[in-house]
Amino acid sequence: MIAKYKDRIHNSKGVIRLLGPEGLFKTFLVLRVFEEDEYANVYLYVDCYFSKFEEFKIQYEYLLENVNDAIIVFDNCDANNFQKILELRLK
């Protein structure tokens, strides 16, 4: 089952927003998809509930500028942070 979602995410070539009610294991699914070592240098997971935008902004910008196939996961992201994240991506 994980392989199916992994393929979909890899083939998307863009921003994916995974939405759903609490308790559907969205975070677990994404973490399982990218738990392999091959993603260690291109993967960033941020829990926006516990992290301020300024705390992860530098890592995010680095990945956007230097890694073609970066995988960046923003969990528990409110509309304000999501807007900031998109603005940086569109620079």
N, C-alpha and C positions, 0 to 999 in steps of 0.2 A: 504493500500500500504506500509506503514512504517513497518508493522509487517512482511511482506515478506522479506524485506531487513534485518531486525533485525534477523530473523531466519538464513538467509544466513551468516551473519557476525558471529553469535554465533556458528554456526556449522563449521566454517572454520578452527578453531584450528591452526592458523598460521598468517603469515603476509599477509595483504590485501593491495594492492596498487590500489587506486581508481583514475583513470585517465580520463581526458576528457577536452574539451574546456572550457574556462571561461563562466560563466553564466548558467551552467547546474544544479545549486543548489546542487553540491556535498557536500559542507560544511554544508548546511542547512539539507540535508538528514542525514548525520552522527550525527549532533547535535541533531536532533529530535529522532533518534534511541536510543540515550543514555542520554536523558534528565531526566529520572526518578531517584528518590533518591536512588534506590537500587544500582546504579553504583557509588555513590559519593566517596567511598573509593577505588575504583579500576579503576577509569577513569582519564585520563590526556589528555587534549587538548592543543596542542601547535601550534601557528601560527608562523612558521619558518621565515616568512617575517619580523616579528616584534621582534623576540626573537633570541638571539645568542645561539649557541649550549651549551656553558658553563652555561647559565642561566637555562636551563631545564635538564641538564645532571644528576644532583643529584636526582631529582624527578624520572626521567626515570630509573636510576639504582636501586633506591629503589623499584619501582614497579616490575622491572624484577626479583629482588632477593627475594622479600617478598610476592608477590601476584601472585598466580597461574593463575588466569583468568583475568589478567590486560587488560584493554582496553586503548590503547594509540593511539591517533590520532595526526598525524603531518600534518598540513595543509600548503600549499604553500612551500613545501620542495624542495629545489634544490638538484642537484645530489651530491654535496659535503656533505651536511648535511645528506642526505639519506645514503650515504656510512658510515659516522660516526655512525649513528643510527644502521645500520645493524652490524657493527663491534662490538658494545657493546652488542648487542643481542646474537651474536655468541660466546661471551667469555665463 
